[in-house]
C-alpha cells in the first residue's frame, strides 16, 4: 500500500532524472530498468494485499484429504489418539468429507467405549452424502448391528448388496444381521 506509493514516486522521480539528465545513449537503458522496477513494485503490491493472500493461506492450511491421509497413517500404526485430531481437522476443512466421517466413526467404534451413538451419527451423514456407496451403507449397518439395532441394518445391507453383490463386508454383515 503506502510503501508501494513511496517507492513508485521515487522510481518516477528517478525516471524523470534519467530521461532529462543522462546522455541520450544511456537514457533507454535507465528508463527501461526503472520502468521494470516500477512494474515489479506495483505487481508485488497488488499480490501482497490481504484480500489476495489470506484466502490462499487459508486454502493451503486446510486440505481435508491431507488430514485424512495423516490420520490413516496413524491408524496403521495403531495410534488412535494421534489419528483422531487429524480426522477432526479434516472435518473442519470440509464437514462433508466422507472418508473423514467414516474414519472418525469407525475409530470411535473400535477405540472408545460409549461412543456408538456419535459414530452412528457420523456414519449416517457419510451414507447420506454418498448414497450410492455400498461401503458407506455397510459401515452404517455394521454400527447398527453393533448397537443392537439389526432391524435398522437389514434394509441398508440389502441396498449395499444390490449396489455391490460381491462386497464381502456387506455380505458378512447381512448374514450377521
C-alpha positions as a Markdown table, in Angstrom:
| # | Residue | x | y | z |
|---|---|---|---|---|
| 1 | Unk | 0.0 | 0.0 | 0.0 |
| 2 | Unk | 1.8 | 3.1 | 1.3 |
| 3 | Unk | 5.3 | 1.7 | 0.7 |
| 4 | Unk | 4.4 | 0.9 | -2.9 |
| 5 | Unk | 3.3 | 4.5 | -3.4 |
| 6 | Unk | 6.5 | 5.9 | -1.9 |
| 7 | Unk | 8.7 | 3.6 | -3.9 |
| 8 | Unk | 6.6 | 4.3 | -7.0 |
| 9 | Unk | 7.1 | 8.0 | -6.6 |
| 10 | Unk | 10.8 | 7.6 | -6.1 |
| 11 | Unk | 11.1 | 5.4 | -9.2 |
| 12 | Unk | 9.1 | 8.0 | -11.1 |
| 13 | Unk | 11.4 | 10.8 | -9.9 |
| 14 | Unk | 14.5 | 8.8 | -10.9 |
| 15 | Unk | 12.9 | 8.1 | -14.3 |
| 16 | Unk | 12.4 | 11.8 | -14.9 |
| 17 | Unk | 16.1 | 12.4 | -13.9 |
| 18 | Unk | 17.3 | 9.6 | -16.2 |
| 19 | Unk | 15.2 | 10.9 | -19.1 |
| 20 | Unk | 16.4 | 14.5 | -18.7 |
| 21 | Unk | 19.9 | 14.4 | -17.2 |
| 22 | Unk | 21.6 | 11.5 | -18.9 |
| 23 | Unk | 23.5 | 11.1 | -22.2 |
| 24 | Unk | 20.9 | 10.1 | -24.8 |
| 25 | Unk | 22.7 | 6.8 | -25.5 |
| 26 | Unk | 22.1 | 5.7 | -21.9 |
| 27 | Unk | 18.5 | 7.1 | -21.4 |
| 28 | Unk | 16.8 | 4.0 | -22.8 |
| 29 | Unk | 18.7 | 1.6 | -20.6 |
| 30 | Unk | 17.9 | 3.6 | -17.4 |
| 31 | Unk | 14.3 | 4.3 | -18.3 |
| 32 | Unk | 13.7 | 0.6 | -19.1 |
| 33 | Unk | 15.3 | -0.5 | -15.9 |
| 34 | Unk | 13.3 | 2.0 | -13.8 |
| 35 | Unk | 10.0 | 1.1 | -15.6 |
| 36 | Unk | 10.7 | -2.6 | -14.8 |
| 37 | Unk | 11.3 | -1.8 | -11.2 |
| 38 | Unk | 8.1 | 0.2 | -11.1 |
| 39 | Unk | 6.1 | -2.6 | -12.7 |
| 40 | Unk | 7.6 | -5.1 | -10.1 |
| 41 | Unk | 6.6 | -2.8 | -7.2 |
| 42 | Unk | 3.1 | -2.4 | -8.5 |
| 43 | Unk | 2.7 | -6.1 | -9.2 |
| 44 | Unk | 4.1 | -7.0 | -5.7 |
| 45 | Unk | 1.7 | -4.5 | -4.1 |
| 46 | Unk | -1.3 | -5.9 | -5.9 |
| 47 | Unk | -0.5 | -9.5 | -5.0 |
| 48 | Unk | 0.5 | -8.8 | -1.3 |
| 49 | Unk | -2.8 | -7.2 | -0.2 |
| 50 | Unk | -4.6 | -9.3 | 2.4 |
| 51 | Unk | -7.6 | -9.8 | 0.0 |
| 52 | Unk | -5.4 | -11.9 | -2.3 |
| 53 | Unk | -3.1 | -13.6 | 0.2 |
| 54 | Unk | -5.4 | -14.6 | 3.1 |
| 55 | Unk | -7.7 | -16.9 | 1.0 |
| 56 | Unk | -4.6 | -18.6 | -0.4 |
| 57 | Unk | -3.1 | -19.1 | 3.0 |
| 58 | Unk | -6.4 | -20.5 | 4.4 |
| 59 | Unk | -6.7 | -22.9 | 1.4 |
| 60 | Unk | -3.1 | -24.0 | 1.8 |
| 61 | Unk | -3.6 | -24.6 | 5.5 |
| 62 | Unk | -6.8 | -26.6 | 5.2 |
| 63 | Unk | -6.8 | -29.6 | 2.9 |
| 64 | Unk | -9.1 | -32.3 | 4.2 |
| 65 | Unk | -7.5 | -35.1 | 2.2 |
| 66 | Unk | -4.1 | -34.4 | 3.7 |
| 67 | Unk | -5.5 | -34.7 | 7.2 |
| 68 | Unk | -7.3 | -37.9 | 6.3 |
| 69 | Unk | -4.1 | -39.4 | 4.9 |
| 70 | Unk | -2.2 | -38.5 | 8.1 |
| 71 | Unk | -5.0 | -40.0 | 10.2 |
| 72 | Unk | -4.9 | -43.2 | 8.3 |
| 73 | Unk | -1.1 | -43.4 | 8.7 |
| 74 | Unk | -1.5 | -43.0 | 12.4 |
| 75 | Unk | -4.2 | -45.7 | 12.5 |
| 76 | Unk | -2.0 | -48.1 | 10.6 |
| 77 | Unk | 0.5 | -47.7 | 13.5 |
| 78 | Unk | -2.3 | -48.2 | 16.0 |
| 79 | Unk | -2.1 | -44.6 | 17.2 |
| 80 | Unk | -5.7 | -43.6 | 17.5 |
| 81 | Unk | -5.0 | -40.7 | 19.8 |
| 82 | Unk | -2.9 | -39.1 | 17.1 |
| 83 | Unk | -5.4 | -40.1 | 14.3 |
| 84 | Unk | -8.5 | -38.7 | 15.9 |
| 85 | Unk | -7.4 | -35.0 | 15.8 |
| 86 | Unk | -6.4 | -35.4 | 12.2 |
| 87 | Unk | -10.0 | -36.5 | 11.4 |
| 88 | Unk | -11.4 | -33.5 | 13.3 |
| 89 | Unk | -9.1 | -31.2 | 11.3 |
| 90 | Unk | -10.2 | -32.8 | 8.0 |
| 91 | Unk | -13.8 | -32.1 | 9.1 |
| 92 | Unk | -13.0 | -28.5 | 10.0 |
| 93 | Unk | -11.7 | -28.1 | 6.4 |
| 94 | Unk | -14.7 | -29.9 | 4.9 |
| 95 | Unk | -17.6 | -31.0 | 7.1 |
| 96 | Unk | -18.8 | -33.3 | 4.3 |
| 97 | Unk | -15.6 | -35.2 | 3.8 |
| 98 | Unk | -16.9 | -38.8 | 3.6 |
| 99 | Unk | -13.5 | -40.5 | 4.3 |
| 100 | Unk | -13.0 | -38.3 | 7.4 |
| 101 | Unk | -16.6 | -39.0 | 8.6 |
| 102 | Unk | -16.0 | -42.8 | 8.1 |
| 103 | Unk | -12.6 | -42.8 | 9.6 |
| 104 | Unk | -13.6 | -40.9 | 12.7 |
| 105 | Unk | -16.8 | -43.0 | 13.2 |
| 106 | Unk | -15.0 | -46.4 | 12.8 |
| 107 | Unk | -12.2 | -45.2 | 15.0 |
| 108 | Unk | -14.7 | -44.2 | 17.7 |
| 109 | Unk | -16.4 | -47.6 | 17.4 |
| 110 | Unk | -13.1 | -49.5 | 17.6 |
| 111 | Unk | -11.3 | -47.4 | 20.2 |
| 112 | Unk | -13.7 | -45.6 | 22.5 |
| 113 | Unk | -16.4 | -47.1 | 24.7 |
| 114 | Unk | -19.8 | -45.4 | 24.8 |
| 115 | Unk | -19.3 | -43.5 | 21.5 |
| 116 | Unk | -21.5 | -45.7 | 19.3 |
| 117 | Unk | -24.3 | -43.1 | 19.1 |
| 118 | Unk | -21.8 | -40.4 | 17.9 |
| 119 | Unk | -20.3 | -42.9 | 15.5 |
| 120 | Unk | -23.7 | -43.8 | 14.1 |
| 121 | Unk | -24.4 | -40.0 | 13.5 |
| 122 | Unk | -21.2 | -39.7 | 11.6 |
| 123 | Unk | -21.9 | -42.8 | 9.5 |
| 124 | Unk | -25.4 | -41.7 | 8.8 |
| 125 | Unk | -24.1 | -38.4 | 7.5 |
| 126 | Unk | -21.5 | -40.3 | 5.3 |
| 127 | Unk | -24.2 | -42.6 | 3.9 |
| 128 | Unk | -26.4 | -39.6 | 3.2 |
| 129 | Unk | -23.5 | -37.8 | 1.3 |
| 130 | Unk | -22.6 | -41.0 | -0.6 |
| 131 | Unk | -26.0 | -42.8 | -1.1 |
| 132 | Unk | -24.6 | -45.0 | -3.9 |
| 133 | Unk | -21.8 | -46.3 | -1.8 |
| 134 | Unk | -22.1 | -49.9 | -0.7 |
| 135 | Unk | -19.2 | -49.3 | 1.7 |
| 136 | Unk | -20.9 | -46.5 | 3.5 |
| 137 | Unk | -24.2 | -48.3 | 3.7 |
| 138 | Unk | -22.4 | -51.4 | 5.0 |
| 139 | Unk | -20.4 | -49.5 | 7.6 |
| 140 | Unk | -23.6 | -47.8 | 8.9 |
| 141 | Unk | -25.3 | -51.2 | 9.0 |
| 142 | Unk | -22.4 | -52.7 | 10.9 |
| 143 | Unk | -22.7 | -49.9 | 13.5 |
| 144 | Unk | -26.4 | -50.5 | 13.8 |
| 145 | Unk | -25.7 | -54.2 | 14.4 |
| 146 | Unk | -23.1 | -53.4 | 17.0 |
| 147 | Unk | -25.5 | -51.1 | 18.8 |
| 148 | Unk | -28.2 | -53.9 | 18.9 |
| 149 | Unk | -30.3 | -52.5 | 16.0 |
| 150 | Unk | -30.3 | -55.3 | 13.4 |
| 151 | Unk | -33.8 | -54.2 | 12.1 |
| 152 | Unk | -32.3 | -50.8 | 11.1 |
| 153 | Unk | -29.3 | -52.6 | 9.5 |
| 154 | Unk | -31.2 | -55.1 | 7.2 |
| 155 | Unk | -32.6 | -52.6 | 4.6 |
| 156 | Unk | -29.2 | -50.9 | 4.4 |
| 157 | Unk | -27.5 | -54.2 | 3.8 |
| 158 | Unk | -30.0 | -55.2 | 1.2 |
| 159 | Unk | -29.2 | -51.9 | -0.7 |
| 160 | Unk | -25.5 | -52.4 | -0.2 |
| 161 | Unk | -25.7 | -55.9 | -1.7 |
| 162 | Unk | -27.8 | -54.7 | -4.6 |
| 163 | Unk | -25.1 | -52.0 | -5.3 |
| 164 | Unk | -22.2 | -54.3 | -5.0 |
| 165 | Unk | -23.2 | -58.0 | -4.9 |
| 166 | Unk | -19.5 | -59.0 | -4.3 |
| 167 | Unk | -18.8 | -56.7 | -1.3 |
| 168 | Unk | -17.6 | -59.1 | 1.4 |
| 169 | Unk | -18.4 | -56.7 | 4.2 |
| 170 | Unk | -22.0 | -56.2 | 3.1 |
| 171 | Unk | -22.4 | -60.0 | 2.6 |
| 172 | Unk | -20.9 | -60.8 | 6.0 |
| 173 | Unk | -23.0 | -58.2 | 7.8 |
| 174 | Unk | -26.1 | -59.3 | 6.0 |
| 175 | Unk | -25.5 | -62.9 | 7.3 |
| 176 | Unk | -24.8 | -61.4 | 10.8 |
| 177 | Unk | -28.0 | -59.4 | 11.0 |
